[in-house]
Amino acid sequence: MKILKGYIVSLWDPEFIPTGLRTAAFVGSLLFLINHGPALLRREMTSERWISTVLTYTMPYLVNVYGQYSYRRKISCKELSIEMKT
């Protein structure tokens, strides 16, 4: 539960946000074009497709921040382990 709370807090961490947003913009745009590009060009975007679009951009952000958070935790644990040995 502590890890989940830490992850949720990390979603608004100023260090993680820029990379998360860049990843979401790049990956989300690629996925949007693949999944919804033809429908957009044909003007067939429904409300369900727009909801899916929001998720298309949200998921890469969540995954990227999780990766950054996991890496930070791993480094912190290693540093703590080294300090305890000395």
Contact map, one row per residue, 1 for C-alpha under 8 A:
11111000000000000000000000000000000000000000000000000000000000000000000000000000000000
11111100000000000000000000000000000000000000000000000000000000000000000000000000000000
11111110000000000000000000000000000000000000000000000000000000000000000000000000000000
11111111000000000000000000000000000000000000000000000000000000000000000000000000000000
11111111100000000000000000000000000000000000000000000000000000000000000000000000000000
01111111110000000000000000000000000000000000000000000000000000000000000000000000000000
00111111111000000000000000000000000000000000000000000000000000000100100000000000000000
00011111111100000000000000000000000000000000000000000000000000000000000000000000000000
00001111111110000000000000000000000000000000000000000000000000000000000000000000000000
00000111111110010000000000000000000000000000000000000000000000001000100000000000000000
00000011111110011000000000000000000000000000000000000000000001001000000000000000000000
00000001111111011000000000000000000000000000000000000000000000000000000000000000000000
00000000111111111000000000000000000000000000000000000000000000000000000000000000000000
00000000000111111100000000000000000000000000000000000000000000000000000000000000000000
00000000000011111100000000000000000000000000000000000000000000000000000000000000000000
00000000011111111111000000000000000000000000000000000000000000001001000000000000000000
00000000001111111111100000000000000000000000000000000000000000001000000000000000000000
00000000000001111111110000000000000000000000000000000000000000000000000000000000000000
00000000000000011111111000000000000000000000000000000000000000010000000000000000000000
00000000000000011111111100000000000000000000000000000000000111011000000000000000000000
00000000000000001111111110000000000000000000000000000000000010000000000000000000000000
00000000000000000111111111000000000000000000000000000000000000000000000000000000000000
00000000000000000011111111110000000000000000000000000000000110010000000000000000000000
00000000000000000001111111111000000000000000000000000000111110000000000000000000000000
00000000000000000000111111111000000000000000000000000000100000000000000000000000000000
00000000000000000000011111111100000000000000000000000000000000000000000000000000000000
00000000000000000000001111111110000000000000000000000000100100000000000000000000000000
00000000000000000000001111111111000000000000000000000001110100000000000000000000000000
00000000000000000000000111111111100000000000000000000000100000000000000000000000000000
00000000000000000000000001111111110000000000000000000000000000000000000000000000000000
00000000000000000000000000111111111100000000000000000001000000000000000000000000000000
00000000000000000000000000011111111110000000000000001001000000000000000000000000000000
00000000000000000000000000001111111111000000000000000000000000000000000000000000000000
00000000000000000000000000000111111110000000000000000000000000000000000000000000000000
00000000000000000000000000000011111111000000000000000000000000000000000000000000000000
00000000000000000000000000000011111111110000100010001000000000000000000000000000000000
00000000000000000000000000000001111111111000000000000000000000000000000000000000000000
00000000000000000000000000000000101111111100000000000000000000000000000000000000000000
00000000000000000000000000000000000111111111100000000000000000000000000000000000000000
00000000000000000000000000000000000111111111100000000000000000000000000000000000000000
00000000000000000000000000000000000011111111000000000000000000000000000000000000000000
00000000000000000000000000000000000001111111000000000000000000000000000000000000000000
00000000000000000000000000000000000000111111100000000000000000000000000000000000000000
00000000000000000000000000000000000000111111110000000000000000000000000000000000000000
00000000000000000000000000000000000100110011111111000000000000000000000000000000000000
00000000000000000000000000000000000000000001111111000000000000000000000000000000000000
00000000000000000000000000000000000000000000111111100000000000000000000000000000000000
00000000000000000000000000000000000000000000111111110000000000000000000000000000000000
00000000000000000000000000000000000100000000111111111000000000000000000000000000000000
00000000000000000000000000000000000000000000111111111100000000000000000000000000000000
00000000000000000000000000000000000000000000001111111110000000000000000000000000000000
00000000000000000000000000000000000000000000000111111111000000000000000000000000000000
00000000000000000000000000000001000100000000000011111111100000000000000000000000000000
00000000000000000000000000000000000000000000000001111111110000000000000000000000000000
00000000000000000000000000000000000000000000000000111111111000000000000000000000000000
00000000000000000000000000010011000000000000000000011111111100000000000000000000000000
00000000000000000000000110111000000000000000000000001111111110000000000000000000000000
00000000000000000000000100010000000000000000000000000111111111000000000000000000000000
00000000000000000000000100000000000000000000000000000011111111100000000000000000000000
00000000000000000001001100110000000000000000000000000001111111110000000000000000000000
00000000000000000001101100000000000000000000000000000000111111111000000000000000000000
00000000001000000001000000000000000000000000000000000000011111111100000000000000000000
00000000000000000000000000000000000000000000000000000000001111111110000000000000000000
00000000000000000011001000000000000000000000000000000000000111111111000000000000000000
00000000011000011001000000000000000000000000000000000000000011111111100000000000000000
00000010000000000000000000000000000000000000000000000000000001111111110000000000000000
00000000000000000000000000000000000000000000000000000000000000111111111000000000000000
00000000000000010000000000000000000000000000000000000000000000011111111100000000000000
00000010010000000000000000000000000000000000000000000000000000001111111110000000000000
00000000000000000000000000000000000000000000000000000000000000000111111111000000000000
00000000000000000000000000000000000000000000000000000000000000000011111111100000000000
00000000000000000000000000000000000000000000000000000000000000000001111111110000000000
00000000000000000000000000000000000000000000000000000000000000000000111111111000000000
00000000000000000000000000000000000000000000000000000000000000000000011111111100000000
00000000000000000000000000000000000000000000000000000000000000000000001111111110000000
00000000000000000000000000000000000000000000000000000000000000000000000111111111000000
00000000000000000000000000000000000000000000000000000000000000000000000011111111100000
00000000000000000000000000000000000000000000000000000000000000000000000001111111110000
00000000000000000000000000000000000000000000000000000000000000000000000000111111111000
00000000000000000000000000000000000000000000000000000000000000000000000000011111111100
00000000000000000000000000000000000000000000000000000000000000000000000000001111111110
00000000000000000000000000000000000000000000000000000000000000000000000000000111111111
00000000000000000000000000000000000000000000000000000000000000000000000000000011111111
00000000000000000000000000000000000000000000000000000000000000000000000000000001111111
00000000000000000000000000000000000000000000000000000000000000000000000000000000111111
00000000000000000000000000000000000000000000000000000000000000000000000000000000011111
